Amino acid sequence: MSVYYVWVPRRLIINADDLGITPQRTHGIFLCFEHGSVTSASLLPNFSGSDTAARHAREKGLPTGLHLNLTEGAPLSRAEDIKSLLTPDGYFLDRGTLKRMLGEGDIEKAHIERELRAQFEWFLDHYGQPTHADGHHHIHIHPVVAEVLVPLFDRYGISYVRIPSEPLPPFGFIIDEQRIKKLQAICAQAEAARTLFRAHQVSSADHFRGLALCGNAS
């Protein structure tokens, strides 16, 4: 009897969110990439440092995905074209308000599609093809947003998406029950989004860590 062993390499992706949000955060991400402790980044498209961050990421060869944003800062679209997403002063609704209004049906899907399309176009113009897509404050996994994203992923050639779902309660951290329930709700929503995206040939990593780590990293 012969026994054959097949070695399959494992790949760990260490992704840094919010590239472009501030000069300090952006500098730290590039520094970590240069030292080998970060292997990927997610670039916000709508901050004052986004253009410079995109250029440097391209020059440095940093694998970068699009960090879709509907919850912070000003939009790329004209305010009058996406009114349901914005406060009266023209900025995105905060994440809590946006999620509540999405649940109540008070956000127009056409407005979501219009702004997300503008962010994809910006990314292609300033960096090139994104390695993946994910969402600021994980907004991409909300069922309403995920449904809008399916045709956009196909249109812009997105094959990989980050799915923030991890085992809970976490090993090694002490987290109160209220936060555990909040994280479990995010994971349940993430798994539903994974199923939707997979049905349209958009893959995700087998495992994720990061939800429970926030506020617990030493």
Phi and psi in degrees as a GROMACS rama.xvg file:
@    title "Ramachandran Plot"
@    xaxis  label "Phi"
@    yaxis  label "Psi"
@TYPE xy
-105.539  142.181  SER-2
-118.081  128.405  VAL-3
-113.403  133.967  TYR-4
-108.879  127.355  TYR-5
-108.568  119.865  VAL-6
-90.8096  123.01  TRP-7
-113.809  117.127  VAL-8
-67.027  145.702  PRO-9
-104.33  143.12  ARG-10
-121.475  128.837  ARG-11
-105.467  122.889  LEU-12
-102.427  118.972  ILE-13
-106.049  103.447  ILE-14
-102.275  134.713  ASN-15
-107.855  119.469  ALA-16
-78.0185  165.196  ASP-17
68.2182  27.0329  ASP-18
-58.1765  129.111  LEU-19
98.6091  -9.32622  GLY-20
-72.6641  -38.6016  ILE-21
-145.124  155.898  THR-22
-58.9241  -36.875  PRO-23
-67.4499  -45.7868  GLN-24
-64.3687  -43.2822  ARG-25
-63.0608  -45.0858  THR-26
-60.715  -42.7266  HIS-27
-63.0171  -39.2121  GLY-28
-65.0352  -45.3869  ILE-29
-64.1652  -37.8254  PHE-30
-64.2481  -43.8633  LEU-31
-64.5042  -37.621  CYS-32
-64.4627  -43.1202  PHE-33
-64.6718  -29.5152  GLU-34
-92.3575  0.0368057  HIS-35
86.3653  7.4964  GLY-36
-94.6523  -5.78597  SER-37
-129.649  134.324  VAL-38
-113.811  -6.43305  THR-39
-158.702  155.885  SER-40
-138.31  161.137  ALA-41
-123.48  121.177  SER-42
-99.5084  123.715  LEU-43
-74.3498  137.837  LEU-44
-94.1544  -5.68789  PRO-45
-127.314  30.33  ASN-46
-116.963  164.365  PHE-47
-62.228  -27.4995  SER-48
-94.1695  4.88585  GLY-49
-66.2114  -42.1147  SER-50
-61.2036  -47.9554  ASP-51
-64.7304  -41.5994  THR-52
-62.0954  -40.549  ALA-53
-62.6943  -43.4022  ALA-54
-64.0307  -45.3453  ARG-55
-66.8577  -37.8764  HIS-56
-61.9342  -40.6152  ALA-57
-65.9696  -44.2845  ARG-58
-65.8718  -36.9866  GLU-59
-85.8632  -7.52142  LYS-60
72.6897  28.1377  GLY-61
-79.0202  116.456  LEU-62
-59.8856  122.49  PRO-63
-133.75  134.653  THR-64
-111.126  172.123  GLY-65
-90.9849  122.172  LEU-66
-94.2519  85.4274  HIS-67
-58.7598  135.433  LEU-68
-132.679  121.696  ASN-69
-128.788  11.7229  LEU-70
-128.376  2.03658  THR-71
-157.157  136.547  GLU-72
85.7784  -164.933  GLY-73
-98.8977  151.688  ALA-74
-79.2409  167.878  PRO-75
-86.1165  -25.9565  LEU-76
-79.0446  164.068  SER-77
-67.4189  137.834  ARG-78
-56.4747  -38.9929  ALA-79
-68.5075  -15.2866  GLU-80
-89.9405  -12.9448  ASP-81
-139.068  43.3508  ILE-82
-56.0021  -35.869  LYS-83
-68.2955  -15.6319  SER-84
-90.1522  -6.82147  LEU-85
-120.362  156.325  LEU-86
-77.9481  168.63  THR-87
-58.5472  -24.9612  PRO-88
-91.5561  9.30704  ASP-89
90.6566  13.2291  GLY-90
-106.99  159.418  TYR-91
-60.2198  145.021  PHE-92
-60.5805  149.231  LEU-93
-67.3895  161.426  ASP-94
-60.4238  -39.2145  ARG-95
-63.6703  -44.9252  GLY-96
-65.829  -42.4165  THR-97
-61.482  -46.0291  LEU-98
-64.5845  -38.4621  LYS-99
-63.8076  -44.6653  ARG-100
-70.4534  -32.8555  MET-101
-62.3839  -42.4468  LEU-102
-66.102  -30.0617  GLY-103
-90.2239  -1.81714  GLU-104
77.2523  22.5063  GLY-105
-95.7772  3.35793  ASP-106
-108.253  129.297  ILE-107
-79.4099  126.633  GLU-108
-60.5773  -33.1735  LYS-109
-61.8923  -34.1416  ALA-110
-69.8861  -40.811  HIS-111
-61.1029  -48.5462  ILE-112
-60.7029  -41.5092  GLU-113
-64.0404  -46.0056  ARG-114
-70.9936  -41.7517  GLU-115
-64.6151  -37.2626  LEU-116
-63.1854  -39.5548  ARG-117
-62.8384  -36.3924  ALA-118
-71.05  -38.0755  GLN-119
-62.5391  -44.8136  PHE-120
-63.7058  -40.743  GLU-121
-59.9791  -44.4749  TRP-122
-63.1284  -44.7853  PHE-123
-61.3745  -37.5641  LEU-124
-70.7843  -33.7432  ASP-125
-102.797  -24.4114  HIS-126
-123.839  -44.934  TYR-127
122.902  -155.963  GLY-128
-70.9067  125.392  GLN-129
-69.0994  144.271  PRO-130
-70.3115  -27.3979  THR-131
-165.957  178.518  HIS-132
-132.919  147.853  ALA-133
-151.457  -171.161  ASP-134
-133.433  139.166  GLY-135
-62.5861  128.52  HIS-136
58.306  26.39  HIS-137
57.1583  31.2383  HIS-138
-66.7538  -19.7735  ILE-139
-68.8203  -17.0223  HIS-140
-93.8057  -6.01782  ILE-141
-60.8821  134.77  HIS-142
-55.2062  -36.6244  PRO-143
-68.2905  -45.1155  VAL-144
-68.3753  -41.8829  VAL-145
-59.3572  -40.6349  ALA-146
-62.4826  -39.6921  GLU-147
-67.8054  -33.5977  VAL-148
-72.3812  -27.8709  LEU-149
-52.1783  -54.7938  VAL-150
-67.6863  -28.6097  PRO-151
-69.5201  -39.7671  LEU-152
-59.137  -41.3605  PHE-153
-66.428  -43.379  ASP-154
-64.1127  -38.8453  ARG-155
-102.174  11.8375  TYR-156
68.5033  35.2559  GLY-157
-84.8587  119.597  ILE-158
-106.193  -16.5587  SER-159
-132.801  139.271  TYR-160
-137.676  146.125  VAL-161
-83.9481  131.916  ARG-162
-117.502  108.616  ILE-163
-81.7763  76.3438  PRO-164
-129.764  122.836  SER-165
-140.05  159.435  GLU-166
-63.5068  134.001  PRO-167
-133.924  146.711  LEU-168
-69.2889  152.549  PRO-169
-74.8153  151.611  PRO-170
-82.4708  131.054  PHE-171
94.2417  -6.05827  GLY-172
-122.876  146.763  PHE-173
-103.709  113.475  ILE-174
-128.855  135.453  ILE-175
-68.84  159.331  ASP-176
-60.4385  -36.6681  GLU-177
-62.581  -42.0751  GLN-178
-71.0043  -36.7537  ARG-179
-57.5422  -45.3513  ILE-180
-63.6441  -38.0886  LYS-181
-64.2211  -44.4502  LYS-182
-67.1129  -36.7153  LEU-183
-63.3892  -36.7121  GLN-184
-65.6644  -39.7714  ALA-185
-63.4402  -43.6079  ILE-186
-64.3605  -39.5389  CYS-187
-63.7728  -42.2663  ALA-188
-64.9415  -38.1563  GLN-189
-63.9817  -41.8965  ALA-190
-66.4459  -36.2607  GLU-191
-64.6697  -40.2846  ALA-192
-66.0817  -39.4899  ALA-193
-57.2198  -45.7585  ARG-194
-60.3717  -44.0987  THR-195
-62.8171  -48.1452  LEU-196
-66.9534  -40.8237  PHE-197
-61.049  -35.5106  ARG-198
-63.7226  -17.0874  ALA-199
-115.34  27.7669  HIS-200
62.6852  32.8908  GLN-201
-109.754  116.353  VAL-202
-91.3533  168.942  SER-203
-146.926  164.688  SER-204
-65.4583  153.491  ALA-205
-67.4612  -31.0092  ASP-206
-137.399  158.866  HIS-207
-143.103  141.713  PHE-208
-136.281  140.076  ARG-209
156.951  -29.3917  GLY-210
-63.4645  -53.756  LEU-211
-73.8589  -22.2344  ALA-212
-67.6725  -30.5576  LEU-213
-58.3805  122.448  CYS-214
84.3979  -3.57718  GLY-215
-119.108  -4.7306  ASN-216
-68.967  139.048  ALA-217
